Amino acid sequence: MDRILTLRRATFAALALGLAASINDASAQEPSIDIYFGRKPAEYKVAITGPDRVESPAYAFRFAKIIPVSTAPIDDGIVLTRNGKIVALGKAGEVAIPQGFELVDMSEHWCVPGLVDLHCHIAAKGFDLNDTVHQTNPEMRTVDLVTMDHEDMRNALAGGVTTVLYIPGSGSNMGGFGTLTKTWGRTPQEALLRFPGCLKIAQAGNPERRSGDLGMTPLGMNAGLRETLLRGQAYYEEWEAFDRGEGPKPELRADLEYLRGLFRHEYPIAVHTQIYQVVLQTIRQLRNELGLWTVIVHGTFDAYRLSEFALESGVPICNGPRQYHFDRGSGWGSGSGMEGAFVGTANGWYAGGMHGFGETQRGVGIDGIGINTDSPVVAQHELTLQCAMAVRLGLPDAVGIRAITLNQARFVGVADRIGSLEVGKDADMGIWSGDPIDPRSHVEMTLVNGNIAYKRDPLKPRF
């Protein structure tokens, strides 16, 4: 195993050495204005959230470099944390350390926001996430399964991952509702960020059954999804009429209640979908026809050719776990000069390009691309390795760090809490030996809600 890890690190050693220089330009880039990040309601009527503040010590961390992501990097910086929040950050000479704050000297290390992964299946001990009672299961949910105390979550912390969207599997077309959870907490309730975090939908591929059963083919799944969602929309409209004083109080429907929050845009749909045609139908049906807040959490193979259509529809892409597409000279690539191309899919989505068409397609831009692991398909702690692969295959370094932090938080509507290092946000931080997108770097310490959730033992390092 040590030999494999050494070879892997050596192979990717030069992937992201330019991060420190290029990230300075990230905040200067014009963000796209077309991606839809939801519209947070004045109050949640369906969703529940975890505690806004969590008890934690008062720390004063000193770092060689702080990467806030939302603003320019800070060399020789200080971050103050208390009661789960960031209370100050800036250059060491400009931030006074109040009495009572414990100084933690990490002056040879980098500090980045806790990493965020929107395609996770490991936030519970078991892996029973494909209960296909029906092809659409809007009554199912993952929140009851979340537990902190198991190896995969400890490994996530050792990889600097502090928030995951824990979703059902893709054995059925509509698997149920996922949970946005921190990867550490004294209880699952303390770790909760929001439930539902999303509705999980899987389009074609995994949920297909070739026995001819109703709703098990791509056409049947589209019809079944539409029928279930239209029932949810009608239920939502009944409640909205009641809240306006224009109708009777509807009877509570456990099978449709969470769909009501979906149509209120309290949380998005996270869609496991891939290949051009299927992603096209997903965006058309869920975003353009039904108007739902939609996030693609796969988008692999040749789906990146829809980059402009996704941008125009306001749909962000959380690409992975596959980070490349090999064009074999058939289908869309045939005759286009792209035959045999080894395409970085994250960069294809981000930058756009000819994509085999006659006209250049716009990309989703710096605000529209994220990266995932689909853990345990790729181990949760290797989120930065996924990012390094995307950077090696064309994605700019400065976009890469956003793609595993701030962008992910915005995609699911929690950027007011996580995703960047800012005063008032949760004190979720990864303390790295160097550039986190360089696979030679490791996590020295991880904080979740201002508490030290992981500290590397140099005698028994996890990675």
N, C-alpha and C positions, 0 to 999 in steps of 0.2 A: 504493500500500500504506500509506504514512504517513497518507493521508487516511482510509482505512478504519479504521486503528488508532485515530486521533484520535476518529472518530465512535463507535467501539465504547466507548472509555474514557468519552466524554462521556455515552453512553447509560446506562452502568452506574455512573456516578460516585457516586450516592447510595445504592448498594445496601447497604453494610455499615458505615456510619459509626458505628453503635452498638456495634461489637464490643468496644471497650475497656471500655465500661460494663457491657454485658450478660454478658461472659464471666466477670466476677467472681461471677456467680450460678450458673455452670454446675456447679461442684463441689458446690453446695448442693442441687442437684436430686436427688431420689431416683432412683437408677438402677433400671432394670427388673431383675428377678431371673430372668427366664424365657429370655433369649437363651442359646443354647448356643455356647460358644467352644472346644469340644473338651476333651479330657482328656489333657494332655501325658504320654506314657508315661515311666516311669523311664529307659528307654533306647529309642533308635530301633533297630529291627531292619531297616527297609527304607530310611527316609529318611536322607539325609546332610546335614550342615550345613557352612557355610563357617567360616573362622577366627573365634573369639570375640574375639580381640584383633588389631588391625592396627597396625603401626608408624605413628606420627604424631608431629608436634612437640608440645611443651608450650605451649599458648596460654592467655592470660587475656583474654577478651573482655569489654568493657564496653558495655552496651546502655541505650538509653532505656527499653525495656520488654521483658521476657521473658514469653512465654506458654508455661508448661510444659504446659498443657492438663489434666494430672492434678491440678494444684493452682492456687491463685489466681495471677494475674499479679504480676510483680515489677517495680516501677518503679526505674529507675537500678540495674540489676543487673549482676552478674559471673557468667560461666560459665567454669570452668576445664576444659580438655580435655587429655588425654595418652594416648598409645598406644591411640587409637581410642575412648576412653571419656570420659564426663563424670565428673570427679572432685570437683567442687563447684559449687554455684550458690547465689545468694542476693543480698541487697542489698549494694551496693558497700561500705557501711561495716561489713558483717558478714563478708565473705569476704576473708581475707588472701591476697595473691598471693605464692606461694612463690618463692624464688630459682630462677632458671632458666626461668621462664615468660615468654614473649614477650607483652607487652601489645599488644592490638589494639583501638584505640579506635573503636568503632562507636556512640558515645554519642548519635547522632541517629537510630538505627535500632532496629527491632524484631527480636527473635529468636523463632522458632517452631520446633517440631520439623520435621525433614524430612518432606515430604508423601509419602503412600503411595497408590498406585493399584492396585486389584485387577483391572483389566480392561485389559491392555496387550498390544499386538501389535508393538511397535517395538524390542524389546531385541536385535535382530539386524539386519544390513544388508539381508537379503532379506525377502520377504513370502510365502514358500512355506509356508504354515501350514495348508493345506487338502488334505492328501494323503488323499483318501477311498478308500483301498484297500478298506475295508469300511465299513459304516455305524457299527460300533463298533470303535475302534482302541486298545485298552488297552496295546498294545506301543509306541506312539509317545510321543516326549518332546521337549521344547524345550531341555533343558539343554545339548545339544551345539551349539546355534546361537548362544548368547549371546556378544556381543562389545561392548566399550565404545566402540570408536573409530568412531563414525559420527554424522552430523548430528542425527538424532532424539534420541539419548541426550544430546548436548551441549545441545540445546534443552530437554530435560527438566530438566537441572541448572539452566539459566537460569530455569526456572519453579519452582525450589525442590523438585522431585520427586526424592527420594533412594532410594525403594524401589518396585519394580513387581512385579506378578505377571504374568509373561510366559507367555501361554497360547496354545494352538493356536487356529486359526480355527473358525468354526461351520459349515463346509461338510459336516461329518459329525456324527452324533448324539453320538458319543463321540470327541473329537478327539485325546485323549492327555493327557499329564501336563505341567503347567506348572511354571515355575521362579520362586521368590522370589529376586530379585536386586537388589542395589544398582545405581544408575545410574552409578557410578564405581568403578573399582578398577584397580590396576596390571595385574591379570590377571582373567579371568572367575572364576577360583577364589577370588581374594581378595574379589571382589564378591558371591559366592554367600552367600545367607542360608539357604535350604533347598531341597533338591530331593528328592522332588517338593514343589512348593508347593501343588499341588492336582491333582485330576482335572478336566479340562474336559469338560462336557456341554453340548450345545445342544439345546433342546427345541422342536420345531416351527419353522415359519417358515423360517429359513435352510437347515437341512439337508433340507427336504422336496424330493422330486423327484416330479413329477406324471405320470411315465411308468407308474406302477403297479408299479414294482419292489418286491420284498419289503423291508419295513422302511423304506420311504420316505414313509409317511404317518404322521400322529400316532399312530394305533393300532398300526401296525407298529413305530414307534420305541419306544413304551412296552414292547412285547413284547420287542424286541431288547435294550433296555437291561436289562430284568429278567433275561433269560437270561444275558447276559454277566456281570452283577453276581452272580448266583447261582453261576456257575462260580467267580468270584473268592472268594465267601464260602466255598465248599466247600474251595478251596485254602487259604484262611486257617485254617479249622478244622483241616485236616490238620497244618499247621505248629504251631498252638497245642497240639494233642494231643502232637506230637513234643516240644515244649519242656517239656511237663509230664511227659515220660517215659512217655506212654500210647500210643505208636504209633511206626511206623517213620519214618525221615526221608524226607519227600516228595522227589520228583524236582523240581529247579528248573525252573519254567515261566516263561520270559522274558515270555510274553504275559499272565501272571497275577500276576507277582511284585509289581508296584506296587499291584495291587488288594488284595493282602494287607495292605500298609501302610494302605490306605484303611479296611479293616475294623478295623484296630488303632487307628484314629482318630489316626494320626500326622499326617494332613493331611486337609483337607476336599474335598468336591466343590464346584467353582465352576460354577454353572449359568447359562448364557445362556438366559434364558427370560422371556417377556413375554406380556401379555394374560391376563385373569382365568382362563380355563379352563385354559390351559397351565401357569401358575404353580400353580394348585390341584393339578393332577395331579403336578407336580414335587415339591411338598412332601409330598403324600400318599404317593407311591411311594418317594422317596429318603429322606426323613426319618422319616415315620411307619411305613412298612412295613418298610424295610430298616435303619432306625436309624442312618443314616449322618450324619456331620457335614456339613451342607449350608449353602451360602451362595448367595443369589441375586445374580448380578452383571449384572442388567439390570432386570427388574421394572417395565418401563415400560407405557405406555398405561393401561388401566384396572385393572391388576394390584394397585394400591394398595388396592383394595376388600377385599383379603384381609389387611389389616393385623392384625386380631385373630387370624386363623387362623395367620398367620406367627408372631406372638408366642407363642401357645399351643403351637406346634410347636417353638419355640426357634430359628427360622430368621431370621438377620439379612439385611438388604437393602442391597446396594451399588447404588444407583439410577443409571441413566444408560445411554447418553449423553443420551437425551431427558429433559428435566427438566420437561415439562408434558404434560397431556392435555387435549384440547379435546373436551368432551362434545357431540356433535352431536344429542342428543335421541333416540337410538335405544338399543335394548338396555337395559342396566342403568339408564341415566339417565332413560329415558322415564317421564313422569308423576311424577317424583320432585321436580320443581322444580329439577333440576340441569341442564336443557337449556341448552346454550350456555355452560356454565361452563368457565373456563380454569383448570385445576387444577394446582397445583404438586405433582408426584408424590412428591418427597422428603418434603414436609410431610404429604402424604396418608398415607404409610407411618408417619412419625414420630408424628403427632398423632392419627391415626384420625379418626373423625367419623361422620356418618350414612352417607356413601358411597352414598346412594340406598336404603338399607335402612330398615326400620321401627325398628330400634334402633341406638343409637350403638355403633360398633366401636372397641375400644381400638387405640391405635397401638403400634408396636414400641418407642417411647420413645427416650430419649437414648442408650442403649447399642446400639440396633438398626439405626441408619441410617448408611450410608456413601454416597459419591458417586464415580463413575468417569467416565473419558473414552472408554473403548473405543478408545484411540488406535490408529491414526491417524484414526478416525472423527471425533473431536475431537482436536486436537493435544495431545500429552502435556503441554506446558507450560501449557495452559489449564485445568488441573484447578481452579485457584482461580476461574476464570471460571465453570466449571460450578457451583461452590459458590456464587458470587455470584448466579447465576440461581436456584438453589434457595432462597437467602435472600430474594431479591426476590419469590419466589412463596410465601413463608410460613414457611420453615424458620427457627427462631430463630438469630440470629448465633452464639451460644455453642455450639449444636448443630452448626452448619456447620463450625466449625474442628475439632471432634472427628470429624466425618464424613470428613475427609481426612487424619486423623492417627491418634489413639489407637484409634478404633473399628475402622479398617481393620486395624490390627495385631492387635487382639483377634480379629477375624473369622477370621484364618488362623493364630492361635496363636503369634505372635511378639512379643507386647506386653512380654515380658521383655527384649527387645532394642531395640525401636524404638517410635515412636508418641507419645512424650512426653519431656520433658526432665527426667530424674531421674538422680541419682548412680548410677553403675554401668551405665547404659544406653549404647548406641552414641552417639558424638558425631556424630549426623546433624542438621544444623541449617540452616535457611534464614534468612538475614539480609536483612530487607526494609526498604524506605524508609518503610513505614507498615503499616497494617492490610492483611494479605495478601488479605482478601476484598474489598477496595476495588480495582477494576481500575485505578485511577490509580497504585497502588503497583507497585514493581518489586523484583526480587531484586538485591541488591548483591553477595552472596557466598553460596555454598553449600558446606557441609562434609559430607563423607561419611567415616565412620570417623575423624573428627578431622583429615582432610586437606582443604585448600582445593581443592575440585574445580572450582569456577567462581568467577571474579571479573569483575564487570561492567567493561567498558571504556567510559568515558563518551564516547569519540570514535567507538566502533563498537558501540553497544549492540545486543544481539540483540532486545530488546523494550523 
